[in-house]
Amino acid sequence: MNRAVLRCSLLLLLAPAVQIGARAQEQAKHAITFSDLIRMHRVGEAQVSPDGKWVAYMVSTPDLDANRNASNIWIVPAGGGESLQLTQSGHDSSPVWSPDGKTIAFLSSRSGESQVYLLSMDGGEARPLTHLSTGADIVKWSPDGKIIAFTSGVYPDCKDDACNSARDSEKEKDKVKAHVAEHLLYRHWTHWNEGKRSHLFVTAADGSGTPRDLTIGANYDVPPDERGGPADLNFSPDSREICFTAVTDPVEAISTNGDLFVVSVSGGEVKRITKQPGFDGEPTYSPDGKYIAYHAQLTPEYESDRWRVMLFDRASGKIENLTEGFDRSAGELAWSVDSKTIYFTAEDETLQPIYSMALRAGAEPKKLIANSYNSGISLSGDGKTLVFERTSLTKPAEVFAAASDGTSVRQLTHQNDAILASLDMNEPETFWFEGAGGTRVQAMMIRPPDFDAAKKYPLLVLLHGGPQTMWSNAWGYRWNAQVFSAPGYVTLMINRRGSTGYGQKFTDEITNDWGGKPYLDVMDGVDFVLKKYLFTDGSRMAAAGGSYGGYLANWIATHTGRFKAIISHAGIFDKNSMYATEELWFEEHDMQGTPWTNPESYRKWAPMTYAAELGKFKTPTLVIDGEQDFRVPYTQSLEFFNTLQRQDVPSKLVIFPDEGHWVLKPQNSRFWYKTFLDWLATYLK
């Protein structure tokens, strides 16, 4: 079947799909609700074809009945045109083009365990390439088209799939389900480490032979367990070598170190090529094969150090730091086809531009595509087309394309046009004010629909987590500022001290000062807004945050009575018991020691400490968490709620037994938003 016929055939599949573009019916607009949010199509993983003519991407749509997200593979012409849905299973993701552009490899769990599938662009059904009992994750195609690399979680001492299958079967039959640990890191995010490691495999793209484990016996993960991703392993241009990131330090829970390793595709010795104590990641070979570009954090045990663009000379082994003078953190990397330019993204004051930089130390990075929040960059094989995803606080992510010089920017996908056409949302207003010590701090504010400056509106102050992240001008599904504003609230988002995107000094100033300058920045921002924007009502304010934002909500509860309501999601309450977290480097860096080497910091920055000093909490507080949260153990929320109840403070506790640090299941998300908005309405309306 040729591509023209394929296109006609695929159009028949689009009848139940979202209506897009100019077809969207004009209709009366309304304030966004959770029902609108949950219907939106979540676009990501865009990959441009080698010839630059097509873009493959994933669309994930929440299915409330099934209580999960259904994901499928789509394609769209890079020059613009109709999007075509390629798969229908609802279990497909991570599309990767073959070098000749005739086939897409992707991951699918349609038959149970995730496996690599292949789909021909000439038509026909997708067929599985791998059949491992341990499944497959992170798929990469070699430049010569002959080999596909993937990762799979296996037992390091198993030499074949039969061994892994037997081991899993034995565990499943065992009536004892105890977690046993003899070292750190024994659990991470939402899962316990039960002896498996993510290993690097290669297999013939034509399906012949048996997949080979290139890191057999290795007691480390490729890429690092939930700290890495697809960008952390890549083929060399001649398809003979793979470079990847791994953490090999003996105590992973206190180490943010990650080094680059190379291994021959034919197998053999795994060689370490970087040795500095910070994290080295996202290795990307130059097209001419001379270099590996990567980004690195140079400070050990600090996950929020600035990411530099580094260059490894494959012939000499020399390493250069290309961006030491650039006070932003470099993200995703890509090479120009002539190997003379490196592209990367970097957060910058609520936005994330795409930068380009000449291949020399000290070269000034230039904003290639600015004034927007961009991610997921992909460059065509001919170097002419740059594909990326773009989002804002009024628009979910869609796929865009541009010429490699940043011109001719165009939107390719329109998955949410019909829904957005019916919604009344306001653009964020960005402003600066003086925070603690006179430091300039940036914030964004969203006004509610049908805004009337003559009226007074309650003020909702959102507190971001991290603590080293930022409120960006980007769409979100878990903490959506538009949904919060819709009932009639002015929503304020302050990038207080510790936020990223404002230089490393600004980020570092939260270290061992969790309730100091960050808290003062927030309160100074509130005072600035109340004085400048007379439509905000200082007598009706609420504060809400998650993770560190939950901590700051708890801190606010013990340090001011100005708010009428507080919402704390996965908030830290007792810094000593927070030492039950899995990533111990986080606590030990930000508190500048352990609970026994620096007990004063753990006492000073614990909201619980001030419950006794104030004698009593007063602000009505909603406390939320997930029972599978290993980052901020949910017992922190139990301690906080118990304290509120014992001090007779109006409070409510919501614990999701099937969620971790975030609420991800669609039905749980619906309950979360309803509970959140009901709490605000009770105390602010």
ABEGO torsion letter per residue (X at the ends): XBAAAAAAAAAAAAAABBBBEAABBBBBBBBBBAAAAAABBBBBGBBBBAAGABBBBBBBBBBAAAGBBBBBBBBBBAAEEBBBBABAAGABBGBBBBAAGABBBBBBAAAGBBBBBBBBAAEEBBBBABABAAEBBGBBBBAAGABBBBBBBBBAABABAAAAAAAAAAAAABABABBBBABOBABBGABBBAGBBBBBBBBBAAGBEBBBBAABGBABBOBBBGABBAAABBBBAAGABBBBBBBABABAAABABBBBBBBBAAEEBBBBABABABBBBGBBBBAAGABBBBBBBABBGBAABBBBBBBBBAAAGBBBBAAAABBBBBBBBBBBAAGABBBBBBBBGGBBBBBBBBBBBGBBBBBABBGBBBBGBBBBAAGABBBBBBBBAABBBBBBBBBAAGBGBBBABAAAAAAAAABBBBBBBBBBBBBBGGBBBBBBBBBBBGBBAABBBBBBBBBBBOABBBBBBBBBAABBAAAAAAAGBBBBBBBBBGBBGAEAAAAAAABGAAABAAAAAAAAAAAAAAAABAABBAABBBBBBBEAAAAAAAAAAAABAABABBBBBGBBABAAAAAABABAAAAAAAAGEBAAABAAAAAAABAAAAAAAAGBBABBBBBBBBAABAABBAAAAAAAAAAAAAAGBBBBBBBBAABBABBABAAAAAAAAAAAAAAAAAAAX
